[in-house]
Amino acid sequence: MPAIDTTDMKLQTRASLPQAKKTPDHRAKGPNKDTLKAMVELDDGKGEKHNSISSLMASLNADD
C-alpha cells in the first residue's frame, strides 16, 4: 500500500472552522400572552386538559 503524502494537507482545528453567527434569532423566546393566559387558566383549574394528542387536536380543530 503506498504511503499517503500529507505535505499539502492542512490540519483543521475547531477554531479554524467557520462558525455560525449568533444572532438574537437563535435565543429561546418566552411564551406569548395567549400561552401565558392558558398556563394561568390551567393552574387555576379552568383550562381544558387533554389525555391524548388526538383529543387535543380535535379540540384545536373544533375552534376553526
N, CA, C and O atoms as CSV, one atom per row, in Angstrom:
chain,resi,resn,atom,element,x,y,z
A,1,MET,N,N,0.845,-1.168,0.000
A,1,MET,CA,C,0.000,0.000,0.000
A,1,MET,C,C,0.898,1.241,0.000
A,1,MET,O,O,1.809,1.349,0.821
A,2,PRO,N,N,0.641,2.175,-0.917
A,2,PRO,CA,C,1.505,3.360,-0.986
A,2,PRO,C,C,1.248,4.304,0.193
A,2,PRO,O,O,0.141,4.371,0.727
A,3,ALA,N,N,2.269,5.008,0.571
A,3,ALA,CA,C,2.149,5.975,1.666
A,3,ALA,C,C,1.348,7.186,1.202
A,3,ALA,O,O,1.400,7.555,0.028
A,4,ILE,N,N,0.627,7.788,2.097
A,4,ILE,CA,C,-0.175,8.971,1.779
A,4,ILE,C,C,0.685,10.211,1.988
A,4,ILE,O,O,1.289,10.397,3.044
A,5,ASP,N,N,0.728,11.048,0.967
A,5,ASP,CA,C,1.500,12.288,1.059
A,5,ASP,C,C,0.656,13.338,1.780
A,5,ASP,O,O,-0.384,13.757,1.271
A,6,THR,N,N,1.095,13.755,2.941
A,6,THR,CA,C,0.331,14.711,3.740
A,6,THR,C,C,0.938,16.103,3.729
A,6,THR,O,O,0.548,16.944,4.540
A,7,THR,N,N,1.872,16.368,2.841
A,7,THR,CA,C,2.539,17.675,2.851
A,7,THR,C,C,1.592,18.813,2.477
A,7,THR,O,O,1.779,19.935,2.949
A,8,ASP,N,N,0.584,18.558,1.646
A,8,ASP,CA,C,-0.329,19.621,1.234
A,8,ASP,C,C,-1.588,19.696,2.103
A,8,ASP,O,O,-2.410,20.598,1.940
A,9,MET,N,N,-1.727,18.766,3.003
A,9,MET,CA,C,-2.924,18.763,3.845
A,9,MET,C,C,-2.740,19.712,5.022
A,9,MET,O,O,-1.667,19.790,5.619
A,10,LYS,N,N,-3.797,20.422,5.336
A,10,LYS,CA,C,-3.765,21.318,6.486
A,10,LYS,C,C,-4.648,20.726,7.577
A,10,LYS,O,O,-5.750,20.242,7.315
A,11,LEU,N,N,-4.157,20.774,8.765
A,11,LEU,CA,C,-4.935,20.294,9.898
A,11,LEU,C,C,-5.960,21.360,10.264
A,11,LEU,O,O,-5.604,22.503,10.553
A,12,GLN,N,N,-7.223,20.983,10.250
A,12,GLN,CA,C,-8.265,21.938,10.627
A,12,GLN,C,C,-8.626,21.727,12.087
A,12,GLN,O,O,-9.044,20.643,12.494
A,13,THR,N,N,-8.461,22.760,12.844
A,13,THR,CA,C,-8.873,22.698,14.241
A,13,THR,C,C,-10.266,23.283,14.349
A,13,THR,O,O,-10.769,23.901,13.411
A,14,ARG,N,N,-10.871,23.086,15.478
A,14,ARG,CA,C,-12.216,23.617,15.694
A,14,ARG,C,C,-12.222,25.136,15.532
A,14,ARG,O,O,-13.195,25.698,15.030
A,15,ALA,N,N,-11.166,25.795,15.944
A,15,ALA,CA,C,-11.101,27.252,15.850
A,15,ALA,C,C,-11.010,27.723,14.401
A,15,ALA,O,O,-11.434,28.837,14.094
A,16,SER,N,N,-10.469,26.903,13.509
A,16,SER,CA,C,-10.308,27.336,12.123
A,16,SER,C,C,-11.543,27.073,11.271
A,16,SER,O,O,-11.629,27.568,10.148
A,17,LEU,N,N,-12.499,26.303,11.784
A,17,LEU,CA,C,-13.715,26.028,11.031
A,17,LEU,C,C,-14.642,27.237,11.075
A,17,LEU,O,O,-14.649,27.973,12.062
A,18,PRO,N,N,-15.423,27.451,10.019
A,18,PRO,CA,C,-16.342,28.589,10.039
A,18,PRO,C,C,-17.392,28.417,11.136
A,18,PRO,O,O,-17.945,27.333,11.322
A,19,GLN,N,N,-17.650,29.482,11.840
A,19,GLN,CA,C,-18.599,29.443,12.944
A,19,GLN,C,C,-19.921,30.071,12.526
A,19,GLN,O,O,-19.944,31.032,11.758
A,20,ALA,N,N,-21.005,29.530,13.028
A,20,ALA,CA,C,-22.321,30.110,12.767
A,20,ALA,C,C,-22.416,31.434,13.517
A,20,ALA,O,O,-21.974,31.551,14.660
A,21,LYS,N,N,-22.990,32.413,12.861
A,21,LYS,CA,C,-23.148,33.710,13.508
A,21,LYS,C,C,-24.272,33.610,14.532
A,21,LYS,O,O,-25.348,33.079,14.256
A,22,LYS,N,N,-23.996,34.127,15.699
A,22,LYS,CA,C,-25.001,34.100,16.749
A,22,LYS,C,C,-25.802,35.394,16.670
A,22,LYS,O,O,-25.279,36.483,16.902
A,23,THR,N,N,-27.045,35.255,16.347
A,23,THR,CA,C,-27.923,36.416,16.250
A,23,THR,C,C,-29.011,36.286,17.302
A,23,THR,O,O,-29.210,35.206,17.857
A,24,PRO,N,N,-29.706,37.357,17.578
A,24,PRO,CA,C,-30.785,37.280,18.564
A,24,PRO,C,C,-31.868,36.267,18.195
A,24,PRO,O,O,-32.604,35.813,19.071
A,25,ASP,N,N,-31.978,35.903,16.908
A,25,ASP,CA,C,-32.998,34.946,16.486
A,25,ASP,C,C,-32.755,33.554,17.052
A,25,ASP,O,O,-33.682,32.747,17.120
A,26,HIS,N,N,-31.525,33.261,17.460
A,26,HIS,CA,C,-31.206,31.933,17.965
A,26,HIS,C,C,-31.562,31.770,19.436
A,26,HIS,O,O,-31.512,30.662,19.969
A,27,ARG,N,N,-31.916,32.852,20.085
A,27,ARG,CA,C,-32.249,32.763,21.504
A,27,ARG,C,C,-33.645,32.179,21.683
A,27,ARG,O,O,-34.536,32.374,20.856
A,28,ALA,N,N,-33.804,31.473,22.764
A,28,ALA,CA,C,-35.131,30.918,23.061
A,28,ALA,C,C,-36.066,32.058,23.436
A,28,ALA,O,O,-35.694,32.971,24.172
A,29,LYS,N,N,-37.266,31.988,22.925
A,29,LYS,CA,C,-38.248,33.026,23.219
A,29,LYS,C,C,-39.193,32.518,24.296
A,29,LYS,O,O,-39.490,31.326,24.368
A,30,GLY,N,N,-39.653,33.422,25.115
A,30,GLY,CA,C,-40.601,33.068,26.158
A,30,GLY,C,C,-41.998,32.902,25.586
A,30,GLY,O,O,-42.238,33.217,24.421
A,31,PRO,N,N,-42.908,32.412,26.394
A,31,PRO,CA,C,-44.280,32.215,25.922
A,31,PRO,C,C,-44.963,33.552,25.618
A,31,PRO,O,O,-44.699,34.559,26.275
A,32,ASN,N,N,-45.839,33.547,24.618
A,32,ASN,CA,C,-46.574,34.764,24.287
A,32,ASN,C,C,-47.739,34.944,25.262
A,32,ASN,O,O,-47.947,34.109,26.142
A,33,LYS,N,N,-48.502,36.035,25.105
A,33,LYS,CA,C,-49.552,36.346,26.086
A,33,LYS,C,C,-50.664,35.306,26.095
A,33,LYS,O,O,-51.238,35.027,27.148
A,34,ASP,N,N,-50.979,34.725,24.930
A,34,ASP,CA,C,-52.022,33.695,24.889
A,34,ASP,C,C,-51.590,32.437,25.634
A,34,ASP,O,O,-52.386,31.811,26.333
A,35,THR,N,N,-50.322,32.078,25.474
A,35,THR,CA,C,-49.800,30.905,26.171
A,35,THR,C,C,-49.776,31.150,27.674
A,35,THR,O,O,-50.133,30.272,28.459
A,36,LEU,N,N,-49.352,32.351,28.072
A,36,LEU,CA,C,-49.332,32.675,29.498
A,36,LEU,C,C,-50.739,32.625,30.093
A,36,LEU,O,O,-50.928,32.134,31.206
A,37,LYS,N,N,-51.725,33.135,29.351
A,37,LYS,CA,C,-53.114,33.105,29.810
A,37,LYS,C,C,-53.581,31.658,29.995
A,37,LYS,O,O,-54.218,31.330,30.996
A,38,ALA,N,N,-53.262,30.797,29.024
A,38,ALA,CA,C,-53.650,29.388,29.114
A,38,ALA,C,C,-52.964,28.702,30.291
A,38,ALA,O,O,-53.565,27.861,30.959
A,39,MET,N,N,-51.709,29.059,30.545
A,39,MET,CA,C,-50.987,28.461,31.668
A,39,MET,C,C,-51.637,28.851,32.996
A,39,MET,O,O,-51.769,28.022,33.896
A,40,VAL,N,N,-52.040,30.112,33.112
A,40,VAL,CA,C,-52.707,30.567,34.334
A,40,VAL,C,C,-54.046,29.859,34.500
A,40,VAL,O,O,-54.400,29.453,35.607
A,41,GLU,N,N,-54.794,29.707,33.403
A,41,GLU,CA,C,-56.080,29.007,33.469
A,41,GLU,C,C,-55.901,27.562,33.919
A,41,GLU,O,O,-56.679,27.060,34.730
A,42,LEU,N,N,-54.882,26.896,33.395
A,42,LEU,CA,C,-54.636,25.509,33.806
A,42,LEU,C,C,-54.265,25.429,35.278
A,42,LEU,O,O,-54.705,24.526,35.990
A,43,ASP,N,N,-53.449,26.384,35.733
A,43,ASP,CA,C,-53.073,26.397,37.146
A,43,ASP,C,C,-54.280,26.638,38.043
A,43,ASP,O,O,-54.345,26.117,39.157
A,44,ASP,N,N,-55.239,27.428,37.557
A,44,ASP,CA,C,-56.450,27.718,38.330
A,44,ASP,C,C,-57.512,26.635,38.179
A,44,ASP,O,O,-58.549,26.697,38.839
A,45,GLY,N,N,-57.272,25.648,37.327
A,45,GLY,CA,C,-58.220,24.563,37.125
A,45,GLY,C,C,-59.332,24.901,36.145
A,45,GLY,O,O,-60.342,24.199,36.107
A,46,LYS,N,N,-59.175,25.957,35.352
A,46,LYS,CA,C,-60.225,26.380,34.427
A,46,LYS,C,C,-60.018,25.862,33.008
A,46,LYS,O,O,-60.992,25.650,32.285
A,47,GLY,N,N,-58.795,25.657,32.605
A,47,GLY,CA,C,-58.499,25.304,31.218
A,47,GLY,C,C,-58.835,23.863,30.886
A,47,GLY,O,O,-59.081,23.043,31.771
A,48,GLU,N,N,-58.841,23.572,29.591
A,48,GLU,CA,C,-59.101,22.206,29.134
A,48,GLU,C,C,-57.861,21.348,29.353
A,48,GLU,O,O,-56.739,21.777,29.084
A,49,LYS,N,N,-58.073,20.149,29.838
A,49,LYS,CA,C,-56.967,19.209,29.995
A,49,LYS,C,C,-57.211,18.044,29.057
A,49,LYS,O,O,-58.323,17.520,28.982
A,50,HIS,N,N,-56.183,17.641,28.351
A,50,HIS,CA,C,-56.305,16.564,27.372
A,50,HIS,C,C,-55.427,15.392,27.798
A,50,HIS,O,O,-54.304,15.569,28.269
A,51,ASN,N,N,-55.970,14.197,27.619
A,51,ASN,CA,C,-55.233,12.990,27.980
A,51,ASN,C,C,-54.492,12.390,26.805
A,51,ASN,O,O,-53.702,11.462,26.977
A,52,SER,N,N,-54.736,12.908,25.610
A,52,SER,CA,C,-54.053,12.359,24.441
A,52,SER,C,C,-53.881,13.452,23.399
A,52,SER,O,O,-54.553,14.483,23.431
A,53,ILE,N,N,-52.981,13.203,22.495
A,53,ILE,CA,C,-52.742,14.141,21.398
A,53,ILE,C,C,-53.981,14.239,20.519
A,53,ILE,O,O,-54.318,15.320,20.037
A,54,SER,N,N,-54.657,13.119,20.308
A,54,SER,CA,C,-55.831,13.138,19.429
A,54,SER,C,C,-56.949,14.006,20.009
A,54,SER,O,O,-57.637,14.698,19.259
A,55,SER,N,N,-57.141,13.983,21.332
A,55,SER,CA,C,-58.179,14.840,21.916
A,55,SER,C,C,-57.777,16.307,21.850
A,55,SER,O,O,-58.628,17.175,21.657
A,56,LEU,N,N,-56.495,16.587,22.007
A,56,LEU,CA,C,-56.003,17.960,21.867
A,56,LEU,C,C,-56.208,18.457,20.447
A,56,LEU,O,O,-56.686,19.573,20.241
A,57,MET,N,N,-55.850,17.633,19.459
A,57,MET,CA,C,-56.001,18.033,18.058
A,57,MET,C,C,-57.472,18.222,17.701
A,57,MET,O,O,-57.811,19.139,16.953
A,58,ALA,N,N,-58.345,17.372,18.224
A,58,ALA,CA,C,-59.780,17.516,17.960
A,58,ALA,C,C,-60.294,18.830,18.528
A,58,ALA,O,O,-61.113,19.504,17.904
A,59,SER,N,N,-59.812,19.193,19.711
A,59,SER,CA,C,-60.227,20.452,20.329
A,59,SER,C,C,-59.716,21.648,19.533
A,59,SER,O,O,-60.446,22.619,19.331
A,60,LEU,N,N,-58.485,21.582,19.089
A,60,LEU,CA,C,-57.909,22.683,18.307
A,60,LEU,C,C,-58.614,22.832,16.967
A,60,LEU,O,O,-58.866,23.953,16.525
A,61,ASN,N,N,-58.934,21.725,16.319
A,61,ASN,CA,C,-59.610,21.775,15.021
A,61,ASN,C,C,-61.057,22.226,15.159
A,61,ASN,O,O,-61.612,22.797,14.219
A,62,ALA,N,N,-61.680,21.985,16.303
A,62,ALA,CA,C,-63.070,22.391,16.514
A,62,ALA,C,C,-63.194,23.905,16.642
A,62,ALA,O,O,-64.258,24.465,16.378
A,63,ASP,N,N,-62.109,24.573,17.046
A,63,ASP,CA,C,-62.133,26.030,17.197
A,63,ASP,C,C,-62.205,26.752,15.866
A,63,ASP,O,O,-62.610,27.914,15.823
A,64,ASP,N,N,-61.825,26.098,14.783
A,64,ASP,CA,C,-61.787,26.758,13.463
A,64,ASP,C,C,-63.145,27.019,12.908
A,64,ASP,O,O,-63.269,27.566,11.812
